[in-house]
Amino acid sequence: MKAIVCEKYGPPSDLVLKELPNLRPGEKEVVVRVKACSLNFPDTLIIQGKYQYKPELPFTPGSDIAGVVSSIGSAVKHLKVGDEVFGFVTNGGFAEEVVAPARNVFPKPPQMDNAVGASFLMAYGTSFHALKNRARLKEGETLVVLGASGGVGLAAVELGKLMGARVIACASTEDKLTLCKTYGADEGINYTTEDLKKRIKELTDGKGADVIYDPVGDKFSEPALRAIGWEGRFLVVGFAAGEIPKIPLNLALLKGCQIVGVFWGSWAMQFPNDNMQNTMELMQWHAEGKLKPHIHAQYPLAQAHKAMEEMMDRKVRGKIVIDCS
């Protein structure tokens, strides 16, 4: 089978397309013939050795998959060979085949195509876990989403609106904010031309945000936190802008707020039953036409490095998908 391989930490141009042996599942695993795998921003960091998770070299990047079950382990009961599925793996998705824990793989609804299936679990799983389990977002609260036009950000905008919040989307261009408003955002802040703290305060009549969803980090986190309301919840999702910010902890004291970590992948592995419940809710919303990932572009497997470069250049809105078939 063909796979994209990271043989040394470095830029996307260092990735190589190689022929690797076919895979076999363990007792509680399945082998999926991958049709599509979406790109997530952490993938661009992992190949450079800049992420908190560092797989042993060499490895194949890619986590969010959709495809067809080609073989199953002896203990797997809820899937069979030939089932169309979607799911997530730690890595290995940018390939024609991947071994996945059976508990991380779900039957794909007929109305969900492979590109959408590969774009669904990580973005919506992360954002729903963040808003539901970590922030306990309530109807009528104000949710501020940083990096709102990205994969997880756009999912947070869409879910926040479904959960009854007033959503303020923050992004770097007017074009990106326009997309966010089509996904339900009530207001937009361009944080390259506007004062982030000041505008959040203005749009909340001085009260501040109830929940701030931050997958961006860097210079944006602190001004956003300074605009949070009393007993607000600041969700630490990631650091797509580069630097991990050093937050003055007196801000949490003065605001009476919570700074809450969000690590969906680890939570999903530790609490598979809770993750299954969330996934069923998300799939129901998708079936009702209430959730739909925005597919920015699709690339063939051999051009996975170009997809990564596009994401690193901050050109991607929503999700970008690798066609592995």
Stockholm file with secondary structure:
# STOCKHOLM 1.0

chainA/1-325         MKAIVCEKYGPPSDLVLKELPNLRPGEKEVVVRVKACSLNFPDTLIIQGKYQYKPELPFTPGSDIAGVVSSIGSAVKHLKVGDEVFGFVTNGGFAEEVVAPARNVFPKPPQMDNAVGASFLMAYGTSFHALKNRARLKEGETLVVLGASGGVGLAAVELGKLMGARVIACASTEDKLTLCKTYGADEGINYTTEDLKKRIKELTDGKGADVIYDPVGDKFSEPALRAIGWEGRFLVVGFAAGEIPKIPLNLALLKGCQIVGVFWGSWAMQFPNDNMQNTMELMQWHAEGKLKPHIHAQYPLAQAHKAMEEMMDRKVRGKIVIDCS
#=GR chainA/1-325 SS CEEEEBCSSSCGGGCEEEECCCCCCCTTEEEEEEEEEEECHHHHHHTTTCSSCCCCSSBCCCCEEEEEEEEECTTCCSCCTTCEEEEECSSCCSBSEEEEEGGGEEECCTTCCHHHHTTTHHHHHHHHIIIIIISCCCTTCEEEETTTTBHHHHHHHHHHHHTTCEEEEEESSHHHHHHHHHTTCSEEEETTTSCHHHHHHHHTTTSCEEEEEESCCGGGHHHHHTTEEEEEEEEECCCTTSSCCCCCTHHHHHHTCEEEECCHHHHHHHCHHHHHHHHHHHHHHHHTTCCCCCEEEEEEGGGHHHHHHHHHTTCCCBEEEEECC
#=GC SS_cons         CEEEEBCSSSCGGGCEEEECCCCCCCTTEEEEEEEEEEECHHHHHHTTTCSSCCCCSSBCCCCEEEEEEEEECTTCCSCCTTCEEEEECSSCCSBSEEEEEGGGEEECCTTCCHHHHTTTHHHHHHHHIIIIIISCCCTTCEEEETTTTBHHHHHHHHHHHHTTCEEEEEESSHHHHHHHHHTTCSEEEETTTSCHHHHHHHHTTTSCEEEEEESCCGGGHHHHHTTEEEEEEEEECCCTTSSCCCCCTHHHHHHTCEEEECCHHHHHHHCHHHHHHHHHHHHHHHHTTCCCCCEEEEEEGGGHHHHHHHHHTTCCCBEEEEECC
//
